Amino acid sequence: MIGNLVAGTLSGGLAAPVNFTVDYLVVAAGGGAGGWRFGSAGGGAGGLRSTVGATGGGGSLETALTLTTQNNYTVTIGAGGTGGTDGDGTVGANTVFDAITSNGGGYGAANNTAGAFVNGGNGGSGGGAAHWNLNGTSGTATGTANQGFSGGTASASGGNYGGGGGGGAGFVGANHVNGSGGNGGGGVASNITGSNINYAGGGAGGGNLSGSGTGGTGGGGNSNFSAPPIGSAGSVNTGGGGGSTTTNGATGYAGGAGGSGVVILRYADTRTISFGAGVTGTESAASGGYKRATITAATSGNVSWL
């Protein structure tokens, strides 16, 4: 007997805490796209950090966490940025698990000033830039190192207009060129769940000649050139950026919202997770020596393991 411990058991019969390792995929929420009839851009994907498959921004895989049973660990799932109506979108919210924070995607720009360029917002992945009737090329909105890539630029001559695609976790957003909207940057694939799934694709930009761009693989929203004038939202729990809307008509054009984030955890099948109040998640059956927990909603909660 050591104090009140006997053979690794606490007084009252509860097993003593033990350390164990957890692999993670932490994806932030995507940024909302811009919405404007004369040039708008796709939202950037949420930042992606992972220890399995691939991580975002072309970075190296991260190291699994060492956690302890019976301790509480914070989790927050970011909500997608809102799409702009006749204006810019908004940034996505961060997603957090313990000490790991992935940054929300940058917003897609909307240019409602003739003869100007507007850059998108920085974030986990950068939002696309937009322009209205101006020769030249805009700058870019940057992603976060080891989380995501930059958004696409806007480039045109004469009377063409539109916006670049939002950056993705796997690739830079495509540029808008002379009336052709930029596609969203592709996401990255992870097999942390046991299946190969893409996450964190950028939203598409639009243009007045070839208006409908394609969202990046991993939940990026498509842009929309026809009625109803609303871009597609990023897919929920992927961190996909919202798709823009661009056409030559009246006001009231809305970009798509970004997709919400997600946290996926993989750990030894000898452990069992507990979801605290306000946390929505599921635990898989044991497979290949692991269990997996998928957390799809949490404003600010905790998880723990036995």
C-alpha positions, -999 to +999 in steps of 0.1 A: +000+000+000+013+035-010-006+062+008-042+054-002-032+037-035-032+000-040-019-016-072-027+014-093-062+019-079-074+050-061-093+048-028-129+042-037-121+018-065-113+043-093-083+034-115-053+057-111-048+081-140-026+069-169-010+086-199-020+077-234-015+092-269-041+108-292-038+115-329-059+145-341-074+163-370-084+199-360-102+219-388-113+255-383-144+270-399-143+283-434-147+320-443-178+335-459-177+345-495-183+380-508-216+389-525-217+416-551-230+419-587-198+434-600-171+412-585-169+389-555-146+362-543-146+329-525-140+324-488-108+307-476-109+273-460-104+269-423-069+261-411-061+223-408-037+207-384-032+170-383-010+141-372-025+116-397-024+116-435-015+152-443-016+186-426-025+220-441-003+245-459+021+219-472+036+215-437+049+184-419+026+162-399+024+172-363+031+150-332+004+131-314-006+145-280+001+127-247-030+130-225-040+116-191-072+098-183-097+115-160-085+150-170-107+175-189-096+188-223-111+219-239-128+216-273-144+244-294-158+239-329-157+270-350-188+283-368-185+293-404-182+329-415-213+345-429-216+353-466-216+390-475-247+406-490-236+434-513-203+433-494-175+412-480-180+380-461-167+374-426-139+352-412-146+317-399-141+310-362-112+291-348-114+254-337-096+243-306-086+211-290-065+213-259-033+232-270-041+229-307-057+259-324-066+260-361-074+295-375-107+303-392-107+309-429-103+344-444-133+362-459-139+365-496-139+401-509-167+420-526-158+450-546-186+476-547-164+505-559-159+509-596-123+511-607-108+494-577-094+461-563-103+447-529-082+420-512-098+391-492-091+385-455-062+366-441-069+334-421-062+297-419-064+299-457-068+333-473-099+346-490-100+355-526-096+391-540-122+409-562-122+438-587-146+459-607-136+473-640-100+481-635-069+470-654-042+453-634-039+426-607-047+427-570-027+413-541-034+382-522-048+373-488-024+349-470-030+316-452-014+305-419+018+286-420+013+248-418-025+253-419-036+266-453-027+285-485-034+320-499-065+331-518-065+338-555-060+372-571-082+392-593-068+403-627-086+418-657-086+444-684-114+464-699-149+459-685-145+424-670-149+418-633-150+390-607-131+374-579-105+347-571-111+315-553-105+311-516-073+292-506-076+256-494-056+236-469-039+218-498-036+244-526-037+281-534-070+295-546-072+299-584-069+335-598-097+353-615-087+363-650-107+385-674-142+375-664-135+339-654-140+333-617-113+314-598-119+279-585-114+273-548-081+258-536-083+220-529-082+206-494-062+177-480-072+141-474-069+124-440-076+087-432-079+094-394-114+080-395-103+048-413-115+062-446-098+087-469-118+120-466-110+155-479-113+185-457-108+223-459-114+232-496-116+269-506-148+285-519-151+296-556-150+331-570-172+344-598-169+364-630-191+381-655-180+360-685-177+326-669-196+331-637-198+298-619-165+286-603-160+253-586-153+249-549-122+230-538-124+194-528-130+192-491-163+211-488-156+243-507-188+260-520-194+267-557-201+302-570-234+312-586-240+334-616-278+330-619-309+334-598-313+330-570-282+351-565-267+332-536-234+314-535-232+279-522-222+274-485-192+254-475-201+219-463-207+215-426-179+200-405-153+203-433-141+238-429-149+246-465-150+282-477-182+297-490-188+303-527-194+338-541-221+352-563-214+376-592-237+389-620-247+421-636-281+429-620-296+446-591-285+446-554-291+419-529-265+394-540-253+371-511-221+350-508-223+315-493-214+309-456-183+290-446-186+254-434-182+247-397-151+230-383-146+196-368-123+177-344-115+140-350-095+121-324-079+086-327-067+067-296-062+031-284-093+010-282-087+004-245-098+040-238-133+054-237-142+091-242-167+111-223-183+142-239-190+170-215-220+194-214-225+213-247-203+189-267-218+169-296-198+139-306-197+102-313-173+074-306-167+047-331-165+010-323-130-004-320-113-011-353-077-019-361-067-013-325-083+022-323-114+041-315-122+074-331-142+103-317-158+128-340-168+161-324-191+182-346-203+209-322-190+226-291-192+263-281-168+257-252-168+223-236-146+195-224-139+159-231-122+133-209-112+096-211-113+065-189 
